[in-house]
Every structure is written in structure tokens, then in C-alpha cells.
């Protein structure tokens, strides 16, 4: 197995943005997930859409999409990307009293979309927290991770493989 190198560090040990100008374009997809744990009463407000601030999950979805589009403004060495698809989805888990978040980002390009998918999950979770913090400051955003990615020079990867 070839040795892995940190690509954001140059020969002098300084931070650098990777030059992807010579990399071949390919179709790339990344999926990330995480969740927001909360009190059952908070989850009920979200499910019943009775929160005073409005539809929590719709606002969080829009925030996640916007965050993926602006990832390069938040993460210093990320390339600005022309994403061709972004999905942010929520699954309510009443047993665990949490909102599960999944984001998928797609493009045809010369660099991956993992950071965009991860950023979408994080900001969607932060938005849920922000909208519900007045009723539940004990919420926890947790388990944010890359689930799978495909395309590019390094090929396909899955957390389950």
C-alpha cells in the first residue's frame, strides 16, 4: 500500500491549497451523516411543527444546502466548487429522541465533495440547535462522519467496507 501524504502541506511544511488543475474530471458523490440528540418534548415540537420559530427542519435543510455551497468560504484550503446536486434529509428517531441528518453532494469535477457533505450536516445540525435552544439547551450534535464517497483518483470508499 502506498504511503499516504498530507496534501495540504508543501515541501517546507507550510499550508498550501492543492493544485487540482492537472487532475482528470470525474463524477463525484459524497454522503455524510450525524444527528442532534434532544429532549423528547423538543422532538415533539419539531414533529408537530408547533415551534414558535417555524418549521425547524425546512430551515435546517436550507441552511445545510447553503453551507455546502459556501464550504470553501468556511474551510480555508477547500476549493470553491460548482456543485450540481445537494440533498439534505432528516429522519426522526423517536426512540432515541433525535433527528438524524444525512447530506449528499454531487458534481463532475477534479476534486472531491466530502467536505461539502460534512459541512451540510454540521450546519443543518447547528440550525436545529439554534432554532430550539430556547426550549432545550441540552441538545447534542454528534457522530458527524463521512458515510461514503465515490469517484476521483482514490476511487470509492465506504465507512462500512
Secondary structure, 3 states (H helix, E strand, C coil): CCCCCCCCECCCCCECCCCCCCCCCEEEEEEEEEEEECCHHHHHHHHHCCCCCCCHHHHHHHHHHHHHHCHHHHCCCCCCCCCCEEEEEEEEECCCCEEEEEEEEEEEECCCCHHHHHHHHHHHHHHHHHHHCCCCCCCEEEEEEEEEEECCCCCCEECCC
